[in-house]
Amino acid sequence: MAAVAAVVPALAIPATAGATTTLIGSGSSAEQPILTALFAAYHKVQPKVHFIYSPDGGNAGAKDVQQGRSQFAINTRAPLPTDSGLTYDKVFKDGICIAVNPANHLKTLTTTQVANIFLGNLTSWTSLPGSGLTTTIAPFGRGSSAGTYTFFQSAILKGQTQAGSVAQKSTDGDVAVAVKTTSAGIGYVGLAHSGKGSGVKRLELNGVPCAAPQIKSGKYLLSRYIWFVVPRKKPSKAAVAFATWIRTKAAAKVINAAGAVATYQNKNIK
């Protein structure tokens, strides 16, 4: 198996003595905090399994699996016709949160307002009463390699391409840092990258908070399933075993603690 061509430093869980299986994966950076926790927890259950993961974006990860560079991928959007030869399974849920700098006084935005910001139709915070800002809006987002962008483009932009004024970042973490350090900033990030300690402020969307209960129920508009992706033909048995374990009660505790939302338990991946 060829090594994954990572666009950002790979995440690895060190092997223990006598390790016999190395699982190579790639994909979502939004889910990297959750995967870090899952890899560590599974390593305790199966100490001979060693993970190497490159958070190069969900869409890039799917291509990695198609081209044999990864044994599995984590994607944040549903299967597309271009995902030929792949099997997608739902493993947990997450939400895309709209995040602003804490200097911003807004508490909520509508989907139309968010779309207009990222399409470049709203360019000044003065257009949004209550922000307390008079500066030009500084939007941060992801690029086409990210499943998060594909989901956001479909759900919020209705298929349109985000404006050239949107500064594209390689990872969700980079988006969060950009918003944290830019008083006029706004971005879209996963739940784990917008919580306590992130330095950003989550906004409600249409009056509904980006929070675990609303994500689990689907009341929050930008709730989404996270998908485990393997080749349709001859998938790695070790990868399938790991995906099946992710949907157990033990893994659910890890997922919830790491900042995502466990939904599927005790269901085998086929």
N, C-alpha and C positions, 0 to 999 in steps of 0.2 A: 504494500500500500504506500503510495507516494505521500510525502508530508504535505500538510495543508499549506497553501500559499496565503499566509495571514497578512492582512493590511494593517493590523495593529498587533501588539505583542500577544502571543498565545497565552492562554490560561492553562496551567498544568497542575495536577495533583500528583506529587512525587510517588513513585512506586516504592513498595516495601520489598524487602528481600524475598526472592522467590516469586515475584510477580510474573504472571504468565500471559496476561491479556492487556493489550493497549488499545483503547478505543479512541479513534480520532474523529472529532466532531467539529462543526463550525456553524456559524449562523448568527442569530440575534445577539446584539450587544445589550439590548434592553433587558433581556433575561439573564445576563451574566451574573448578577448578584444571586439570583435564585439557583442557577446552575452551579455556582461555586459551592453553595450550601449542599445541594443535592449530591454533587460529586464526593464531597467529604463524607456525607452520611452514608452513601452507598459503599464507599471505600471501607468503612467500618464493617459493613455487612458482608462485602465481598473483597477482602484485602488483596486478592490477587488481580483485581481489575484496576487499571491505571488509565486516567483520562488525559487527553491533550485536546484542548478546545480553542479555536480561533474565532473571536467575535467579529467576523467580517461583514455581518448583515444577513438577515434572513433570506433574502433573494440570492445573495452570493452563496450562502450555505447550501441552498437547494441545488444550485449549479455545481457546487463541489461534489455533492452526492451523485448527481447525474454523470459527472466526469470521473468518478472514482477517486477523488482526492480525499473525501470524507466518508466514514462509515455511517454517520448520522448527521442530521442538521436540526436546528431549532428555528422554526419560523413563526412569525407573529401575524401572518395573514393566511387566509384560507387558500386551498389549492387553486391553481390557475391552469388553463389549457397548456401552457408552456411547461408545466411540471410533468412531462411525459416520463414514464418509467419509474415514478416515485409513489410511495405509499405515505399518506399523511394520517396521523392519529392525534386526537385531542388529548392533552395531558394535564393542563390546568388553565386558569384564566388570568388575565391581566387587563389593565385599562391604560389607554393613552390619556395622560393628564395634561391639561393646559397650564403651564407654569409661567409665572412672572417673577420679577425681582421683588423682594419685600418692600422696596420703596413705593411700589404701586399699590394704591388704595382700593383698587377694584376687588370685588368679591365674586363676581360672576360675569360671564359673557354668553351670548347666544351663539349658536352654530353659524348663523349668518355673519355675525361680527368676526368670528374666528376665521371664517373663509375669506372675508374681505381683507383681513390683515395679511393672510398668507398668499392671497392673489395680488396684493399690492394696491388694492382699492382704498384701503384705510392706511394712511401713512403717518398720522400724528396722533399722539395720545389726547390732544385737545378735542378730537372727534369723539372721544369716549368719556363723557362726563363721569366724574367720580374717581378717575385714576390719580388725580393730584399731580399729574405730570404735564408738561407743555412741550416735551421733546419729540423728535421723530421716533417712531416705533422701530425697534431693532429686532426683527424676527429671526429666530434660529430654528433650523430643522435638519432633516436627514436627506440623503440622496437616494438614487434609484436602486442601489444595492441593498437597501434596508426594507425589510417587510413592513416595518413601522410606517415608512413613507407611503408604501403602496396602500396600506390600510387607511391612513389619514387622507390620502388623495381620493380614495373612493368614498369614504364616509363623510368627509368635510368638504373637499374641493369638488366633489361630484365628477371626478375624472379629469378635471383640469390640472394643468401643471402649476406648481407653486411659482411665485414670482422670482425673478432674478435677484431681487433684493433680499431674499431669504438666504442667510449664511448657512451653507450646508456643512454639517459636522459629521465626523466618521462614526461616532458612537453616541448613545443616549447620554452617557456620562459627560461627554464633551459639550452636548447641548445644555445640560444642567449647569455646568461650570460657566458657560458663556452667559446664561441668564443670571446666574448668581453674581457675576462680576460686571454686569451691564445694567444700570438703573432703568434704562428704557427697554430692557429685553423681555421677550416672550418666546416660548418654545413649546414643543410637544414631546413628552417623555413618558416612559413607563412608570408605573406606580412606585417601584423600588428606587427610582432615581429622583423622586420628588417628595420623599417623606422627611421625617425628622432628621436633621443633620445635613440635608442636601443643600441648604442655603437658598432654596427657592420656595415660592408660595404657590400652592395649588389653587386654581380658580374653579368654581362651580361652572358647569356647562348647562345652559338652560335651567339654572337653578338647582341642579342635581350635583352633589359632590362626587369627586373622583375618589371613592373610598371603597374598601373591600365589600361591605354589605351591598352597596349599589352595583358594584361590578358583578358580584356573584348572581344577583337577581336579574341582571341585564337592564336595570332601570337607567344606569348611566350609559349614555349613547355610545361612547367609545370603549365599551367593554369588548373584549376579544378573547378567543381561545388561542392558546399557544399549542403549536403543533410539533410533534416529533416526526421527523422525515427520514425514511430509509429507502434503499432501492427496492423496487417491486420484486425483482428477481434476486434470489439468494442474499437476503439481508443478513448481516452479522447476527448470529444467535446471541452473542453477548450484548449487542446493542438493543435487541428486542427484549432481552431479559431486563435490562436497565429501564427501558421505557415502561415495561409492565410494572416494575417496582415503583416507578414515579406515581402510579395511580393507587398506591396502597395507603392505609391509614397512617403508617409510620412516616411515609414521605409527605403526606398532607400536612403534618405538623411542621416539617422542615420548610415546605413551600409557604405556608402562612407566616411563619416567623421571619422568612427572608424577604417578604414584601410582595408576594403574589397571592392568588386565591385558589386554593385547592377545590376541585369540584368532582373529580372522578376518582373512585376508590374501588379496589378489588375487582378490576375489570382487565382481562387479559388482552394484550395487543396481539393481533394475529399477524 
